[in-house]
Amino acid sequence: MNNNRRRNFRSRPQKNNFRRRSGSLNSNNSNSLNNNGNLNFNRNGSMNNIHNVEKAMQKYQQLAKDAQSNGDPVLAQNYLQHADHFLRRFNELNERRDSSIDKSSNEDKSLPKEEVLEKKTQPTSN
């Protein structure tokens, strides 16, 4: 048998499966100058889901407790700073949700009862 024979490495062509929203990143249109790199960082919107933010906050709080019990105060402080970031985001999402609830309830109070019922029964289009 040819067990001593060395196999040649065959490189695979690279696949670019990621999607770009507006063509090439190196385009010279005016939109490319105003792009903020952080806007595309989190594409799945998990930072806008209040449950995911709360879960991440709890995760970092637990990691901080574990690091503190293992005797690593620097790592514990790092995790606490991460948890604090998610706490601020959690509070921001709560305030946004509360203000949108208050806004919609104020709109309903200003309308006559018939219009409120019609508004609630009409299907919404997205």
C-alpha positions as CSV (number, residue, x, y, z in Angstrom):
1,M,0.0,0.0,0.0
2,N,1.0,3.6,-0.4
3,N,0.8,4.7,3.3
4,N,4.1,6.5,3.0
5,R,2.9,8.8,0.3
6,R,2.0,12.3,1.3
7,R,-1.3,13.7,0.2
8,N,-1.3,17.1,-1.5
9,F,-3.4,19.7,0.1
10,R,-6.2,21.0,-2.1
11,S,-7.5,24.4,-1.1
12,R,-11.2,25.1,-1.4
13,P,-12.5,28.2,-3.1
14,Q,-13.6,30.7,-0.5
15,K,-17.3,31.2,-0.1
16,N,-18.6,34.7,0.6
17,N,-21.9,33.8,2.1
18,F,-22.4,37.0,4.1
19,R,-24.8,39.5,2.6
20,R,-24.1,43.1,2.1
21,R,-27.0,45.6,2.2
22,S,-25.9,48.2,-0.3
23,G,-23.4,46.6,-2.6
24,S,-19.6,46.9,-2.0
25,L,-18.2,48.3,1.2
26,N,-15.6,50.2,-0.9
27,S,-18.2,52.1,-3.0
28,N,-17.8,55.8,-3.4
29,N,-21.3,56.9,-2.8
30,S,-22.2,59.3,0.0
31,N,-23.9,56.6,2.1
32,S,-20.5,54.8,2.7
33,L,-19.1,57.9,4.4
34,N,-21.9,58.0,6.9
35,N,-21.8,54.3,7.8
36,N,-21.2,53.5,11.5
37,G,-19.4,50.2,11.9
38,N,-21.3,49.4,15.1
39,L,-24.7,49.5,13.4
40,N,-24.0,46.3,11.5
41,F,-22.3,44.6,14.4
42,N,-25.3,42.9,15.9
43,R,-27.4,41.9,13.0
44,N,-29.9,39.6,14.7
45,G,-31.3,42.3,16.9
46,S,-30.7,40.5,20.1
47,M,-29.9,43.8,21.9
48,N,-33.4,44.9,21.1
49,N,-35.0,41.9,22.7
50,I,-35.6,42.6,26.4
51,H,-35.5,39.0,27.3
52,N,-32.1,38.4,25.7
53,V,-30.7,41.5,27.3
54,E,-31.9,40.3,30.7
55,K,-30.5,36.9,30.2
56,A,-27.1,38.3,29.2
57,M,-27.1,40.6,32.3
58,Q,-27.8,37.6,34.6
59,K,-25.1,35.6,32.9
60,Y,-22.5,38.2,33.6
61,Q,-23.6,38.7,37.1
62,Q,-23.2,34.9,37.7
63,L,-19.8,34.9,36.0
64,A,-18.7,37.8,38.3
65,K,-19.8,35.8,41.4
66,D,-17.9,32.8,40.2
67,A,-14.8,34.8,39.5
68,Q,-15.0,36.5,42.9
69,S,-15.4,33.1,44.7
70,N,-12.3,31.8,42.7
71,G,-10.3,34.7,44.0
72,D,-10.0,36.8,40.8
73,P,-11.2,40.3,41.7
74,V,-10.0,41.8,38.3
75,L,-12.0,39.3,36.3
76,A,-15.0,39.8,38.6
77,Q,-14.9,43.6,38.1
78,N,-14.7,43.0,34.3
79,Y,-17.8,40.8,34.4
80,L,-19.6,43.3,36.6
81,Q,-18.9,46.1,34.1
82,H,-20.4,43.9,31.4
83,A,-23.5,43.2,33.6
84,D,-23.8,47.0,34.2
85,H,-23.8,47.6,30.5
86,F,-26.6,45.1,30.0
87,L,-28.5,46.6,33.0
88,R,-28.4,50.0,31.4
89,R,-29.6,48.6,28.1
90,F,-32.4,46.7,29.9
91,N,-33.5,49.9,31.6
92,E,-33.5,51.7,28.3
93,L,-35.7,49.1,26.7
94,N,-38.1,49.1,29.6
95,E,-38.4,52.9,29.4
96,R,-38.9,52.7,25.7
97,R,-41.6,50.0,26.1
98,D,-43.3,52.0,28.9
99,S,-43.3,55.2,26.8
100,S,-44.8,53.4,23.8
101,I,-47.5,51.9,26.0
102,D,-48.3,55.3,27.6
103,K,-48.4,56.9,24.1
104,S,-50.8,54.3,22.7
105,S,-53.0,54.5,25.8
106,N,-53.1,58.3,25.5
107,E,-54.1,58.1,21.9
108,D,-56.9,55.7,22.8
109,K,-58.2,58.0,25.5
110,S,-58.4,60.9,23.0
111,L,-60.4,59.0,20.5
112,P,-64.2,58.3,20.9
113,K,-65.0,54.7,21.9
114,E,-66.3,53.7,18.5
115,E,-63.0,54.7,16.8
116,V,-61.0,52.8,19.5
117,L,-63.0,49.7,18.8
118,E,-62.5,50.1,15.0
119,K,-58.8,50.7,15.5
120,K,-58.4,47.5,17.6
121,T,-60.3,45.3,15.2
122,Q,-58.6,46.4,12.0
123,P,-55.7,44.2,10.9
124,T,-52.3,46.0,11.0
125,S,-50.0,45.9,8.0
126,N,-46.3,45.8,8.3
